[in-house]
């Protein structure tokens, strides 16, 4: 079960940076920075905070997650550190799962953090990191779980989506795609649930019973999560297309065909949809028309949007794109950055390295 690793001492150094004292910064040198102030200045960025985690020998930072007002840093030993998103100070730290067990999703619903690993569903208090509830399941979980006010929804290795009552984790019903395909993505609303399959089905059912509302079929499996934005669903398919469909009816709106089989979900921004395409880079698609707007060769993912600009993480560099004119503005060396998490809710950039140095950056207006 989840236990605090008490023998481990976490050293946090929160650095609040305002570049009014340029001489003092120069005297200290740049080795302390994930990205030097000089490089950030060129990209019209500045550091909001920087935090160093003291990791144990052989331990490295694996993933960063944004949930609500927290940043969650997960190590390769399944040790998790919760950081305040605004200031970078630690909220809690603990062992989240046994070493070597795959954690499937890290999600937040109201005042509960929840996740699944192996055959367990775990709920954690996000303020204190204390485990509130654990439910051992009769199946291993395939994709990140989802929930609404009344139910948890979990995809099992048996090809079914299992619906558990939130209050006591009693199973209410289970459902499978007509073709028995594995369920790889779930979205939960208070009135309906939508799931995608490895055969390309997107199915909407009522939240409290296996009654189908609509079904949309793509020619290839759903790649990564289905993304809900407003009244639309966006998803990538292994048939090489990025799709937009209506969330209420399942009606087709548009699709954009890429040059390769897709392997991850798109990022949905204010005006553009960003899709990584293997061997091509990051492709930006107009949200309304589904037409190509620009591409960053070697681009890996979107970090954030701000003031009609897109900040793209590429191989060893940060590329800043002008979304209004569909052209590159500038790029800077990001060779020290190996971990990141995309922020679609604010204009901040959250980056890190495997050694556990985490930084929050913001554009300078």
N, C-alpha and C positions, 0 to 999 in steps of 0.2 A: 504494500500500500504506500501512500505518499508519506514520506518522512523528511523532516528538515535535516540537512546534512550539517550537523552542528560543529564538526571539527573543521569545517571549511570557513575561512575568513574572507569575506568579500570586501575588497578595497574599492571605494568609489571616489573618484575625484571629479566633481562637477565644476566645469569651467564655464563661467558666464562671460562671454567675450563681446566687448565693444571696442572697436579699433580706433579709439581716440588717442591712445598712447602708443603711437607707432614705434617710438624709440625703445620702449620697454619690451615690446614684442620682438623687435630685432635682436635685442640683447639676449633674450632667452633662447633664440634659435627656433628652428621649425621642426625638430625631431619629435617634439611633443604632440604635433598635430597629425590627425589622420590625413587631412589635406591642408597644405600650407596656406596662410592668409594671403600670400602673394598670388597664388593660383586662383584662390576664390575671388579675389579682387578683380582678376581678369574676367571671370565668369559673372561678375556682378552679384556675388553671393557673400554671405558672412556667416560665421559660426554663432549659433544661439547657445548651444551647450555641447560639451564633450565629456564622456564618461569612460573610465577604464575599469573593466572587470578583471579581477585577479583570478585567472583560471588555473586549475591544477595542471601538473605536468601531463602531457598527452591529451589534455582537454582543449577543445576549440569551439568557437562560436559557430553554430550550424545555421540558425534561422533567426530572422526578426519578424515580428508580427505587430500590426497596429490593431487594437481593439478599444474603441471608445477613447478615453483620455490616457491610455497606457501604451507603452511599448513593451513587448514581451521578447526577451532574448533567451533563446533555447540553445543549450550546448549539445555537443555530440554525445554527451553522457546523460542526456535528458534532464539536466538541471536547468531550472527556469528562473530568470530574474525579471521582476516587474519594475518598470521605470515610469516615473511621471513624464508624460509626453511633453509638457511645457518646460520643465526644469531639468529633467534628466536624473533626478534623485531616485534612490531605490525605494520601492513600496514594500515588496517582500521578495524572498528568494527561497527556493526549496527544490528538492528532488521531485520531479513530476511523474516519472515512470521508471521502471527498472532499466538499467543500461542494456542497450541492444534491442529494446522493444520499440517498434515503430509507433509514433504518435500520429493519429489520424485526425487532423484538424484541431484548431484551437478557436473556439467560438464564444461569443458573449450574448447573453439574453438578459436584459434588465440588470439585476444585481447578482447574476451567477455566471461564472466562467465555466465552460464545460468542454470536454474533449473525450476522445476514445483511444484506447490502446489495447491491442490484443482483443480480448473478449470482455473488456470492462468499459463502462460509461462512468465518467467521474465529473462531479461538480465541485467547484472551488470558489470560496469567497474572494473576489478580486481585490478587496481592501486589505485583507490580512493573510491571504494565501492558505487559509485553513480549509481542509477538505470538509465539505458539508454532507455529500452523499456519494456512494459508490454502488453501482449495480453490475453484478457479474452476468454476462449474457451467454446464451447458448450458441452463439455464432461469433465469428470474427468480423470486425467492421471494415468495410471497403473504402468508403469515402467520408469526408467530414460530416458529422451528424448535424441535424437542423432541429429547431424547435419553435413552437409558438406558445401562447399562454397555456394551452391545455396538454400538448403532446410533444414527445421527442420522436424524431424520425431517423431511423438508422438503416443503412444498406448493409446487408450481410453477404457473406461468401456463398450463401445458398441461393443468391440471385433474387432475393426478396427484400422489400422495404418493410421493416418492422416498426409499428407505431406503438409507443409506450405512453401510458398516462403519466403526465409530468409529476403528479403528487406522490405516486407510489411505485412507478415504473412497471406497472402491470401492463402486459401487452393487450391492446384493444383489437387490432387487426393487422394483417400483413397483406401485401399486394406485390404482384410481379408484372413485368411487361408481358404482353401477349406472346411474344417470341421467346420468353425466358431469358432475355439478355441481361447481363450484369448491370445493376444500377450504379452509376459513377458520379452523379451529382444530384443534390437535393436542395430545393428552396422551400421554406415554410412561411406561409402567410397565416393570418388569423382565420381565413375563410377557405383557403385551398392550399394544396401542396403540389409542387412541380418537380419532376425528376427526369434526368436524362440517362440514356443507356449507352453501352459500348456498341450497340448496333445502329445508333443514330436516332432513336425515338426520344421525343420530348413529350411527356404526358402530364396533364393536369388532372388532379382528382380532388374531391372534397376533403377537408382536413380531418373529418371525424369518421369516415367510412370509405371503402374502396369503390366509390362511384366516380367514373370517368367523366370529366367535363369536356376535354378535347385532347387530340393527339396530333403532333406534327412529326413527320419522318424525314430526316436527312439521309443522304446516301451513304454516309460514313459515321463512325462512332463519335460521340461527343467528347471533345478534347478538353480536359480540365473542367472547371466549374461553369455552370450557366450563370450569367450576370444579369441581375435585375436592375433596371434604371428607369424610373418613372413607370410608365405603363408598357414598357417594352422589355423583351428578353434578348440578350446578345450572347452568342456562343460560337465557338470554333468547332469545326467538324473535320474528321480525318478524310473527308472527301475533298479537302483543300479549300473549302469555303468558310467564310465568316458570315453568320446569319443574324438578321434582326427580325423578330416576329412579335406579334401583339400578345401581351401577357394575358389578357382576358379571354381572347378567342382562339389563340394559336394561329391566327392568320399570318401568312407570309408578307413581309414588308420589303426586304431586299436581301441579296446575298452578294458578297464580293469574293471572286475566285482568286486565290493566291497561286504561287508557283510551286508549292510543296505541301506535303501532308502536314497538317497542324498538330501540335502536341501540347498546347497550353491554352488557357482561356484568354480572351481579350481584356484590355483595360478600357473602360468607357468613361470618356471625359465630357466636358461641356459641349464641345462642337465636333470632336473627333473620337473615333474608336481606334485603339492602338493594338496591333496584332504582331507578335513575333512570328517570323517565317524563317524556318531553318535555311541556312546558306544564303539568305537574302538580307536579313536584318529586321528592323522594326518598321512596319508599314502603318501609315496613318490613313484612315478611311473617313470620309465625310459622314457624319452621323445621320443626316437626313436623306442624302441621295445614295449612299453606299459606293461613292466613287473614290478612287485613289487621290490623295492630296500630296503626300510626300513619302519618302523612304530614307532611313538612315542605314547605310551599308554597315553591317557589323553591329547594329543596334540590338540590344538584348531586351530592354524593358523600359517602360515609362516610370520615372521617379515621382514627378508631380507636374501640375500645370499652374501657371501664374501669369496674369496680365497678357494673355494671348501668346504665351510661350510654353513650349513643351521641353522638359528636362529629361533627356534620354541617357540611360546608362549604356555604354558600348564597351567594347573590349579595351580596357585600360584608359578610357576617357569618358568625359561627360560632354554631350553634345546638346546645345541649346538651339531649338528650332523656333522660327517665327510661324505660328499657326495661321496667322492672317494672310501672310504672303507666301506661305509654303516654301520657305527657304531657310538654310542654316545661317545662324548668326555668328556663332563661335563655338569652340570646343576647348577643353582644358584637360590636363593630365590627371587621371583618376587611378593611376596604377596601384596605389595603396589600398583601394577599395575592392573588397571581394564579396561583401554581403550588403544587402539593402532590403528595403520594403517599400512598395509603392504607396503613396499617400494620395488618395482621391478626394479627401475631405478638407484638406487645407493646402497651402502652398509651401509647406515645409518639405525638406529632403532628409531622409533618415538613412544613414550609411554606416558601414562598420568594416572591420577586418576580422580574420579568423582568431586573432589574439585577444579579441574582446574589447577593442576600442570602438566606441559608438559615438557618432556625432549627429547633431541636428543642425541643418543649414537653412537659411532663408534668403530669398532674393532681396537685393537692395534696390528700393525704388529710386 
